[in-house]
Amino acid sequence: MTEGGSLLQLKEITKEHLNEVLEFVVLISDVRLKKTKTDKVYADLTVQDASKIMEVKCWDYEKYQHIFEEIEANDPVEIKGAVGEYNGQLQLTVKEVRKLPKGEYQVQNLIPTSTWDYEDMEKGLRVFYEKIETPEFQQLLDALVFSEAYYEKFMTYPAAKKVHHNFYHGILQHTLEVLKYSLTVAKTKKLSQRQIDRLMVIAFLHDWAKIKEYAPLPKNDLTDEGIMLGHIFLGSHEVLNTINTIDGFREEDKLIILNGLLGHHGALEWGSPVLPKTIEAQILHQADKLSGDIESILSFVDENQDEESFTPKLWNMGTGYYKK
């Protein structure tokens, strides 16, 4: 235990803790076995609590091998780790591992979760749904977002593995942000109601298929479908099949919605098979990128609360950020 008997969260590790041994309760989501130059087996672990997902080292893997082999998915464990520094980054090295008895610690307490109020988010989603005036578009959302088969997953799954909104309610929060940004631009630029309706549908559905691409937390990993096909194809395929069951759905609307879904990454090198070809698709892409980038920056700043004025370089943005 830390001084005073309380456990730290992973994000609370700072340079002030260098060379200390601290205690944490975490979930181990991945164990990757490797060998040193002298053929000693060690493990790179991915661990998480409610505050952070972190890579840690276990040089004494063989000592704790029996524990790692006993751990089942979603089992909380207690680790003691020494805080060190490598290439200017804080690093945690496992010194002890203990499997916790069933029921001693709730798994839900170790899952990163949106800081937004869930009931407010749920109401907010309905508010945007009700702004759509085209009945066929509401039917499409009823079949995918609001159906019994998909609703709980859409409301709880993460939107990414690492980059942004990689937490419980992640897809939901990200979708709300994209809806808000998109509608603001649409009204500022005085788009027609039909354009706004199409934009709202694309915003609702652009990351819908992440419920198929990702496994639910705390696993935080890609499914076989996600690895082989990805959410852009999975979502567009499901949307097309659903549209084809809705009477009176205009061909033009179908094409514009599909282009928005397929092109929402904005560039071929970013994973979109086509470029955005409409104003709705371009607004959606920009809103999606804004939501992802800002969340990525804010969470990175939050994870790097030390005495330095700037964070280290954020890999997907190419720079560090001022923290004050």
C-alpha positions as CSV (number, residue, x, y, z in Angstrom):
1,M,0.0,0.0,0.0
2,T,1.0,3.6,-0.5
3,E,1.5,5.8,2.5
4,G,-1.9,6.2,4.3
5,G,-3.0,2.8,3.0
6,S,-4.7,3.9,-0.2
7,L,-4.1,2.6,-3.7
8,L,-2.9,4.9,-6.5
9,Q,-4.5,5.0,-9.9
10,L,-2.1,4.5,-12.8
11,K,-2.5,8.1,-14.1
12,E,-1.3,9.4,-10.7
13,I,2.2,8.1,-11.2
14,T,4.6,11.0,-11.5
15,K,8.4,11.6,-11.5
16,E,8.0,12.3,-7.7
17,H,7.5,8.5,-7.4
18,L,10.8,7.6,-9.2
19,N,12.4,4.6,-7.5
20,E,9.4,3.9,-5.3
21,V,7.5,0.7,-5.3
22,L,3.7,1.4,-5.5
23,E,0.7,-0.8,-5.3
24,F,-2.2,-1.0,-7.8
25,V,-5.3,-3.0,-8.6
26,V,-5.6,-3.5,-12.3
27,L,-6.9,-5.7,-15.1
28,I,-4.3,-7.4,-17.3
29,S,-5.7,-7.3,-20.9
30,D,-2.6,-8.7,-22.7
31,V,0.5,-10.7,-21.9
32,R,3.3,-10.8,-24.5
33,L,6.2,-13.2,-23.8
34,K,9.6,-12.2,-25.0
35,K,13.2,-13.2,-24.4
36,T,16.3,-11.2,-23.4
37,K,19.6,-11.7,-25.2
38,T,20.5,-14.3,-22.6
39,D,17.3,-16.2,-23.4
40,K,15.5,-15.3,-20.1
41,V,11.7,-15.1,-20.6
42,Y,10.0,-11.8,-19.6
43,A,6.6,-10.3,-20.3
44,D,5.3,-7.0,-21.7
45,L,1.9,-6.5,-20.0
46,T,-1.0,-4.2,-20.9
47,V,-2.7,-3.2,-17.7
48,Q,-5.6,-0.9,-17.0
49,D,-7.6,0.7,-14.3
50,A,-10.4,3.3,-14.5
51,S,-7.8,6.0,-15.1
52,K,-5.5,4.7,-17.8
53,I,-4.3,1.9,-20.0
54,M,-0.5,1.3,-19.6
55,E,2.3,-0.9,-20.8
56,V,4.4,-2.4,-18.0
57,K,7.4,-4.8,-17.8
58,C,7.6,-8.1,-15.8
59,W,11.2,-9.3,-15.9
60,D,10.5,-12.1,-13.4
61,Y,7.8,-13.7,-15.5
62,E,8.8,-17.3,-14.6
63,K,8.4,-16.5,-10.9
64,Y,4.8,-15.5,-11.5
65,Q,4.0,-17.7,-14.5
66,H,1.5,-19.8,-12.5
67,I,-0.5,-16.7,-11.5
68,F,-0.6,-15.4,-15.1
69,E,-1.8,-18.8,-16.3
70,E,-4.6,-18.8,-13.6
71,I,-5.9,-15.4,-14.5
72,E,-9.0,-15.5,-16.5
73,A,-10.4,-12.6,-18.6
74,N,-11.6,-9.7,-16.5
75,D,-9.9,-11.0,-13.3
76,P,-8.6,-8.1,-11.2
77,V,-5.1,-8.5,-9.9
78,E,-3.0,-6.6,-7.4
79,I,0.5,-5.6,-8.6
80,K,3.4,-3.9,-6.9
81,G,5.5,-2.0,-9.3
82,A,8.8,-0.1,-9.3
83,V,8.6,3.3,-10.9
84,G,11.5,4.0,-13.3
85,E,12.3,6.1,-16.3
86,Y,13.3,5.0,-19.9
87,N,13.9,7.3,-22.8
88,G,12.4,10.2,-20.8
89,Q,9.2,8.3,-20.1
90,L,8.0,6.9,-16.8
91,Q,8.0,3.1,-16.7
92,L,6.5,0.6,-14.3
93,T,8.2,-2.7,-13.6
94,V,6.3,-5.4,-11.9
95,K,7.8,-6.7,-8.6
96,E,4.9,-8.7,-7.2
97,V,1.6,-10.1,-8.6
98,R,-1.3,-11.4,-6.6
99,K,-4.6,-12.7,-7.9
100,L,-7.5,-11.3,-6.0
101,P,-10.3,-13.5,-4.6
102,K,-13.6,-13.4,-6.5
103,G,-15.7,-10.5,-5.4
104,E,-13.0,-8.6,-3.6
105,Y,-12.9,-5.9,-6.3
106,Q,-15.5,-5.0,-8.9
107,V,-14.4,-5.2,-12.6
108,Q,-16.5,-2.2,-13.5
109,N,-14.4,0.0,-11.1
110,L,-11.4,-0.7,-13.3
111,I,-12.9,0.2,-16.7
112,P,-12.2,3.7,-18.1
113,T,-15.6,5.5,-18.4
114,S,-16.8,8.7,-19.9
115,T,-17.0,11.6,-17.5
116,W,-20.3,12.7,-19.1
117,D,-23.5,11.9,-17.4
118,Y,-25.1,8.9,-19.0
119,E,-28.7,9.9,-18.7
120,D,-27.9,13.3,-20.2
121,M,-26.1,11.6,-23.2
122,E,-29.1,9.3,-23.7
123,K,-31.5,12.2,-23.7
124,G,-29.1,14.1,-26.0
125,L,-29.2,11.3,-28.6
126,R,-33.0,11.4,-28.7
127,V,-32.9,15.2,-29.1
128,F,-30.8,14.9,-32.3
129,Y,-33.0,12.0,-33.6
130,E,-36.1,14.2,-33.2
131,K,-34.5,17.0,-35.3
132,I,-34.6,14.7,-38.4
133,E,-37.7,15.3,-40.4
134,T,-37.3,12.6,-43.1
135,P,-39.3,9.5,-41.9
136,E,-37.2,7.0,-43.9
137,F,-34.0,8.3,-42.1
138,Q,-35.6,7.8,-38.7
139,Q,-36.6,4.2,-39.8
140,L,-32.9,3.6,-40.7
141,L,-31.8,4.8,-37.2
142,D,-34.6,2.8,-35.5
143,A,-33.3,-0.4,-37.2
144,L,-29.6,0.2,-36.3
145,V,-29.0,2.6,-33.4
146,F,-32.3,2.2,-31.4
147,S,-33.1,-1.4,-32.0
148,E,-33.1,-3.9,-29.2
149,A,-30.3,-5.9,-30.9
150,Y,-27.8,-3.0,-31.0
151,Y,-28.9,-0.2,-28.6
152,E,-26.9,-1.4,-25.5
153,K,-23.8,-2.0,-27.5
154,F,-24.0,1.4,-29.2
155,M,-24.4,3.1,-25.8
156,T,-21.6,1.3,-24.0
157,Y,-18.8,0.3,-26.4
158,P,-15.5,2.1,-26.8
159,A,-14.9,4.1,-30.0
160,A,-11.2,3.1,-30.3
161,K,-8.5,0.8,-28.8
162,K,-6.1,3.6,-28.0
163,V,-6.4,6.9,-30.0
164,H,-9.6,8.5,-28.8
165,H,-12.8,7.8,-26.8
166,N,-11.3,4.4,-25.8
167,F,-13.6,4.1,-22.8
168,Y,-17.0,2.9,-21.6
169,H,-19.7,5.0,-23.5
170,G,-17.0,6.0,-26.0
171,I,-19.0,5.6,-29.2
172,L,-21.9,7.4,-27.5
173,Q,-19.9,10.4,-26.4
174,H,-18.0,10.6,-29.7
175,T,-21.3,10.4,-31.7
176,L,-22.8,13.2,-29.7
177,E,-19.8,15.4,-30.2
178,V,-19.9,14.8,-34.0
179,L,-23.6,15.5,-34.1
180,K,-23.1,18.8,-32.2
181,Y,-20.2,20.0,-34.4
182,S,-22.0,18.9,-37.6
183,L,-25.3,20.6,-36.8
184,T,-23.5,23.9,-35.8
185,V,-21.7,24.0,-39.1
186,A,-24.9,23.1,-41.1
187,K,-26.9,25.8,-39.5
188,T,-24.1,28.4,-39.8
189,K,-23.8,27.6,-43.5
190,K,-27.6,27.5,-43.9
191,L,-27.9,24.0,-45.4
192,S,-31.3,22.8,-46.4
193,Q,-33.4,20.6,-44.1
194,R,-32.8,17.6,-46.4
195,Q,-29.0,18.2,-46.2
196,I,-29.2,18.5,-42.4
197,D,-31.2,15.3,-42.2
198,R,-28.6,13.4,-44.3
199,L,-25.8,14.9,-42.2
200,M,-27.4,13.8,-39.0
201,V,-27.9,10.3,-40.3
202,I,-24.2,10.1,-41.3
203,A,-23.1,11.4,-38.0
204,F,-25.2,8.9,-36.1
205,L,-23.9,6.0,-38.2
206,H,-20.3,6.8,-39.1
207,D,-18.9,4.7,-36.2
208,W,-21.9,2.5,-35.6
209,A,-20.0,-0.6,-36.8
210,K,-17.4,-0.2,-34.0
211,I,-19.9,-2.4,-32.1
212,K,-18.8,-5.1,-34.5
213,E,-15.2,-4.0,-34.9
214,Y,-14.3,-4.0,-31.1
215,A,-14.9,-6.4,-28.3
216,P,-16.6,-4.9,-25.2
217,L,-14.5,-3.5,-22.4
218,P,-12.5,-4.5,-20.5
219,K,-11.1,-6.6,-23.3
220,N,-10.4,-3.5,-25.4
221,D,-9.4,-5.4,-28.5
222,L,-10.4,-5.9,-32.2
223,T,-12.7,-8.7,-33.2
224,D,-11.9,-11.0,-36.1
225,E,-14.5,-9.0,-38.2
226,G,-12.8,-5.8,-37.1
227,I,-9.3,-7.0,-38.1
228,M,-10.4,-8.4,-41.5
229,L,-13.0,-5.9,-42.6
230,G,-13.0,-2.8,-40.4
231,H,-15.8,-0.6,-39.3
232,I,-16.1,1.5,-42.5
233,F,-16.9,-1.6,-44.6
234,L,-19.0,-3.3,-41.9
235,G,-21.1,-0.2,-41.3
236,S,-21.6,0.7,-44.9
237,H,-22.6,-2.9,-45.8
238,E,-25.1,-3.0,-42.9
239,V,-26.6,0.4,-43.7
240,L,-27.0,-0.5,-47.4
241,N,-28.8,-3.7,-46.6
242,T,-31.1,-1.9,-44.1
243,I,-31.8,0.9,-46.6
244,N,-32.9,-1.6,-49.2
245,T,-35.6,-2.8,-46.8
246,I,-37.1,0.7,-46.3
247,D,-39.9,1.6,-48.8
248,G,-39.6,5.0,-50.4
249,F,-35.9,5.6,-49.6
250,R,-34.6,7.8,-52.4
251,E,-31.6,6.6,-54.5
252,E,-29.9,10.0,-54.2
253,D,-30.2,9.9,-50.4
254,K,-28.7,6.4,-50.3
255,L,-25.7,7.4,-52.4
256,I,-25.0,10.5,-50.3
257,I,-25.3,8.7,-47.0
258,L,-23.1,5.8,-48.2
259,N,-20.4,8.3,-49.5
260,G,-20.5,10.0,-46.1
261,L,-19.9,6.7,-44.3
262,L,-17.2,5.4,-46.7
263,G,-15.4,8.7,-46.9
264,H,-15.5,9.8,-43.2
265,H,-11.8,9.3,-42.6
266,G,-11.3,12.0,-45.3
267,A,-8.3,10.5,-47.2
268,L,-7.4,7.2,-48.9
269,E,-4.3,6.9,-46.8
270,W,-6.3,7.2,-43.6
271,G,-8.4,4.2,-44.5
272,S,-11.4,5.6,-46.5
273,P,-12.0,3.7,-49.8
274,V,-13.4,6.9,-51.3
275,L,-13.1,10.7,-50.7
276,P,-16.0,12.8,-49.4
277,K,-18.0,13.9,-52.4
278,T,-20.7,16.1,-50.8
279,I,-20.9,19.0,-48.4
280,E,-22.5,16.6,-45.9
281,A,-19.6,14.1,-46.2
282,Q,-17.0,16.9,-45.8
283,I,-18.7,18.4,-42.8
284,L,-18.9,14.9,-41.2
285,H,-15.2,14.2,-41.8
286,Q,-14.1,17.5,-40.3
287,A,-16.5,17.0,-37.3
288,D,-15.2,13.5,-36.8
289,K,-11.6,14.6,-36.9
290,L,-12.2,17.5,-34.5
291,S,-13.9,15.3,-32.0
292,G,-11.1,12.6,-32.2
293,D,-8.2,15.1,-32.1
294,I,-9.5,17.2,-29.2
295,E,-10.3,14.1,-27.1
296,S,-6.9,12.6,-27.9
297,I,-5.1,15.8,-26.8
298,L,-7.1,16.4,-23.6
299,S,-6.7,12.8,-22.4
300,F,-3.0,12.9,-23.2
301,V,-2.6,16.1,-21.2
302,D,-4.6,14.6,-18.3
303,E,-2.3,11.5,-18.3
304,N,0.9,13.7,-18.2
305,Q,0.4,15.7,-15.1
306,D,3.9,16.3,-13.9
307,E,6.0,19.5,-13.3
308,E,6.8,19.9,-17.0
309,S,5.1,22.7,-18.9
310,F,4.6,20.6,-22.0
311,T,3.6,17.0,-22.5
312,P,5.9,14.6,-24.5
313,K,5.1,14.4,-28.2
314,L,1.7,13.0,-28.9
315,W,2.4,10.4,-31.6
316,N,-0.8,11.0,-33.7
317,M,-0.5,14.8,-33.6
318,G,3.3,15.1,-34.0
319,T,3.8,17.6,-31.1
320,G,3.6,18.0,-27.4
321,Y,1.0,20.3,-25.7
322,Y,1.1,23.0,-23.2
323,K,-0.5,21.9,-19.9
324,K,-1.2,25.0,-17.9
